[in-house]
Amino acid sequence: MRVALRIIYCMALAMLCSCHKLSDLTQSPELTPLEQGFKTSAMIGYCASLANTAFSGQALPANVSFSQSSAEGYSSSGIVHVQVTQTTPLPFNNSVGDLYIAGLWDGVNGGVISIVFGNINVITSQIKIYGIYAVPVTQDMVTGTINTVFAQEDIILGQGSDTLLDLSLSKPKFDTDLTRLNSSYPTDVFTAVKQSVWFISINPNNTPSNIYDDILTVNGGGQIVQVTSTSEGVLYNAMIQTQFSYATCPLNPLGGIGFVQNIEASGSSVDLGNITLDFHNTCDGKALVELATGKYLASTGQNIDLNWN
């Protein structure tokens, strides 16, 4: 496969260099949208796993408390409070502060959670995600796998209110949210970048109170927030079978594909270039540019720093 990609790359480079200046093909990889998608997925996976631990009555980590309550029509409700510190971090995030997870649960069927961030910045200090609204969480009783999914419209940007913690859903709305997990996840990057939906599966590794050794797999893509390229295109991200475990490696995913696509901002859908990353099982904070096209063509074959820790 890699030999074929190298042949494609060499042919493309030869053809493009004959009609473009080399400087048009040497733009550095722009990975900001992929970093946003990865860090948001890691955070939601962490919260979904914690909520599942709390609502299933299992022991919680020392930095986590659970205020349980009741709600008519549900087996349980309540709020999980997480103290994020340097020693108990939010995976792949350097912020410290408080995190709140409000949930409604319906026995073994699973639940719906909303997440509120105190002074924690999930992606950058310039872009504030206030919270995440109504994300479904279920657990396969046979395999133990926890599943969740979120979409761009679930993300609350800017200033918000504590009403996110007042998670009062009608039973039909609750059931509808759970059915979102019945959808099929994308299996190729070009489908994923158009959807702005991310599916996350979590293997709790038989240690429900140790969230850091969970093994997460993400399939999906699109935009968390709009990111503009230096070439004034709009950047999208995708991840296919992107797997990671914070306890095993806090620097990079350990398998799967990452993808960034640069689309002309005029809405003409002209692809200005894309980057396909191969995540390897070495914990070195890097990823291989398996293939790049358009403005990023010259980066093909490079091992590049992610700086996602």
C-alpha positions in Angstrom: 0.0 0.0 0.0 2.8 2.4 1.0 4.7 1.6 -2.3 1.6 2.5 -4.3 1.1 5.7 -2.4 4.7 6.7 -3.1 4.3 6.0 -6.8 1.1 8.2 -6.8 3.0 10.9 -4.9 5.9 10.9 -7.4 3.7 11.0 -10.4 1.6 13.8 -8.9 4.6 15.8 -7.9 6.1 15.6 -11.4 2.9 16.6 -13.1 2.2 19.5 -10.7 5.7 20.9 -10.7 5.4 21.2 -14.5 2.5 23.7 -14.2 2.8 25.2 -10.7 5.5 26.9 -8.7 7.1 24.6 -6.2 6.2 27.1 -3.5 2.5 26.5 -4.2 3.0 22.8 -3.0 5.1 23.3 0.1 2.6 24.7 2.7 3.2 23.1 6.1 0.5 20.6 7.2 -2.4 22.5 9.0 -3.6 20.1 11.7 -5.6 22.4 14.0 -9.0 21.0 13.0 -7.8 17.5 13.5 -6.4 18.4 16.9 -9.8 19.9 17.8 -11.7 16.8 16.7 -9.3 14.5 18.6 -9.2 16.5 21.8 -13.0 16.9 21.9 -13.5 13.2 21.2 -11.0 12.3 24.0 -12.8 14.6 26.4 -16.3 13.3 25.6 -15.0 9.7 25.8 -13.6 10.4 29.2 -16.8 11.9 30.4 -19.0 9.1 29.0 -16.8 6.5 30.7 -17.0 8.3 34.1 -20.7 8.8 33.8 -21.2 5.1 33.0 -19.1 4.2 36.1 -21.1 6.5 38.3 -24.6 5.5 37.1 -23.8 1.8 37.2 -22.9 2.1 40.9 -19.2 1.4 40.6 -16.3 2.9 42.5 -15.2 6.3 41.2 -11.7 7.9 41.1 -10.7 10.0 44.2 -11.1 13.2 42.3 -14.7 12.5 41.2 -17.9 12.7 43.3 -21.5 11.8 42.4 -24.6 13.6 43.7 -27.4 11.2 42.8 -31.0 12.2 42.6 -34.2 10.9 41.0 -36.3 11.8 38.0 -39.7 10.4 37.2 -39.5 7.8 34.4 -35.8 7.1 34.9 -33.9 4.7 37.0 -31.5 7.4 38.2 -30.3 11.0 37.6 -27.6 13.1 39.1 -24.5 15.2 38.6 -20.9 14.0 38.5 -18.3 16.5 39.6 -14.7 16.1 38.4 -11.8 18.0 39.9 -9.3 18.3 37.0 -5.7 18.9 38.4 -2.2 18.4 37.2 -2.2 14.9 38.8 -5.7 14.0 37.7 -5.8 15.6 34.2 -8.3 15.7 31.5 -6.7 13.5 28.9 -4.6 15.4 26.3 -5.4 18.7 28.0 -3.3 21.0 30.2 -6.2 22.9 31.7 -7.1 22.6 35.4 -10.5 23.3 36.9 -13.9 21.8 37.4 -16.0 19.6 35.1 -19.7 18.7 35.7 -21.6 15.9 34.0 -25.4 15.8 34.4 -27.1 12.6 33.5 -30.4 10.8 33.1 -30.2 7.0 33.2 -32.7 4.2 32.2 -31.2 1.0 33.7 -29.3 -1.2 31.3 -30.6 0.8 28.3 -28.0 3.6 29.1 -28.3 7.3 29.5 -28.0 10.8 28.2 -25.4 13.3 29.6 -24.6 17.0 29.3 -21.2 18.3 30.1 -20.3 21.7 31.6 -16.8 23.1 31.7 -15.8 25.5 34.5 -12.6 27.4 33.5 -11.3 24.5 31.4 -10.4 25.1 27.8 -11.0 22.0 25.8 -9.3 23.1 22.6 -7.7 26.6 22.7 -7.8 29.7 24.9 -9.1 31.6 21.9 -12.2 29.3 21.4 -14.3 28.6 24.5 -16.5 25.5 24.5 -18.9 26.1 27.3 -20.5 22.6 27.3 -21.9 19.6 25.4 -25.6 19.0 25.4 -27.6 15.6 25.4 -24.9 13.0 24.4 -26.2 9.4 24.5 -24.2 6.7 26.3 -24.8 3.0 26.3 -22.8 -0.1 27.3 -22.9 -3.5 25.6 -23.6 -5.9 28.4 -21.8 -8.8 26.6 -18.6 -7.1 25.5 -18.5 -4.3 28.1 -17.9 -1.7 25.4 -19.2 1.8 26.1 -20.5 3.7 23.1 -21.3 7.4 22.6 -21.7 9.8 19.7 -21.7 13.6 19.4 -22.4 16.1 16.6 -21.3 19.6 15.9 -24.7 20.9 17.0 -24.3 19.4 20.5 -21.4 21.7 21.2 -22.3 24.9 23.1 -19.8 27.7 22.2 -19.3 31.0 24.2 -21.1 32.1 27.3 -23.8 29.8 28.6 -25.8 29.2 31.8 -26.1 26.4 34.3 -29.3 25.3 32.6 -27.2 22.6 30.9 -27.0 20.9 34.3 -30.8 20.9 34.5 -31.1 17.9 32.1 -34.9 17.4 32.0 -35.7 15.4 28.9 -39.1 13.9 28.0 -38.9 10.2 27.7 -39.6 10.3 23.9 -36.7 12.8 23.5 -34.5 10.7 25.7 -35.2 7.6 23.6 -34.6 9.5 20.4 -31.2 10.6 21.7 -30.3 7.0 22.4 -31.2 5.9 18.9 -28.5 8.1 17.5 -26.1 5.3 18.4 -27.9 3.0 16.0 -26.5 4.9 13.0 -23.5 3.4 11.2 -20.2 5.1 11.6 -18.3 6.3 8.5 -15.5 4.0 7.2 -13.7 6.4 4.9 -12.4 9.9 5.4 -14.2 11.6 2.5 -17.5 10.5 3.9 -16.6 11.4 7.4 -15.5 15.0 6.7 -19.0 15.9 5.4 -21.0 14.7 8.4 -19.7 16.6 11.5 -20.5 13.5 13.6 -18.0 11.5 15.7 -18.7 8.0 17.0 -16.6 6.8 20.0 -16.3 3.3 21.4 -14.6 2.8 24.7 -13.0 -0.4 26.1 -12.9 0.1 29.8 -10.2 -2.6 30.1 -12.1 -4.2 33.1 -11.1 -1.3 35.3 -14.2 1.0 35.5 -12.7 3.2 38.2 -9.4 3.8 36.2 -10.6 5.9 33.3 -7.1 6.6 32.0 -6.4 3.0 30.9 -9.6 3.0 28.7 -8.9 2.2 25.0 -10.9 4.5 22.8 -11.6 4.3 19.1 -13.0 7.2 17.1 -14.7 7.2 13.7 -16.1 10.5 12.3 -15.3 14.0 11.2 -16.3 17.4 10.0 -15.8 20.6 12.0 -15.8 21.3 15.7 -15.6 25.0 15.0 -14.7 26.7 11.7 -11.0 26.8 11.0 -9.6 28.9 8.1 -6.4 27.9 6.3 -3.6 30.4 5.7 -4.6 30.0 2.0 -8.1 31.2 3.1 -9.7 27.8 2.5 -11.9 26.1 5.2 -10.4 23.1 7.0 -12.2 19.9 7.9 -11.0 16.9 9.8 -11.7 13.1 9.9 -10.6 10.1 11.9 -11.1 6.5 10.9 -10.3 3.8 13.5 -8.2 6.2 15.4 -7.3 4.4 18.6 -5.7 5.8 21.8 -5.2 5.1 25.5 -4.0 8.0 27.7 -2.3 5.6 30.2 -0.4 3.9 27.4 0.6 7.1 25.5 -0.3 10.7 26.5 1.4 12.1 23.3 -0.4 10.6 20.3 -3.0 8.1 19.0 -1.5 4.6 18.6 -3.3 3.5 15.4 -5.8 4.5 12.7 -6.0 7.4 10.2 -6.2 11.1 10.6 -7.3 13.4 7.7 -7.5 17.1 7.0 -9.1 18.6 3.9 -8.8 22.2 2.8 -11.8 23.4 0.8 -12.0 26.7 -1.0 -13.9 29.2 1.1 -16.1 30.5 -1.7 -18.3 27.4 -1.4 -17.2 26.0 -4.8 -16.1 22.8 -3.1 -12.7 23.0 -4.8 -10.2 20.8 -2.8 -7.1 22.9 -2.2 -5.2 20.0 -0.7 -5.6 17.3 1.9 -3.4 15.4 4.3 -3.7 11.7 5.3 -1.9 10.8 8.6 -0.9 7.3 9.7 -0.9 7.0 13.5 1.7 4.5 14.5 2.1 2.5 17.8 5.3 4.4 18.9 4.6 7.0 21.7 6.8 9.8 20.2 4.2 12.6 19.7 4.5 12.2 15.9 2.5 10.8 12.9 3.5 9.9 9.4 2.1 11.9 6.5 1.1 8.9 4.4 -0.1 11.1 1.5 -0.6 14.8 1.0 -2.0 16.6 -2.1 -2.4 20.1 -3.4 -0.7 22.8 -1.3 0.6 20.1 1.1 2.1 17.8 -1.5 5.7 18.2 -0.4 5.0 16.9 3.1 4.3 13.4 1.9 6.5 10.9 3.8 7.4 13.2 6.6 7.1 12.3 10.3 5.6 15.4 11.8 5.1 16.6 15.4 1.5 16.7 16.6 2.0 18.6 19.9 -1.3 17.3 21.2 -0.2 16.7 24.8 
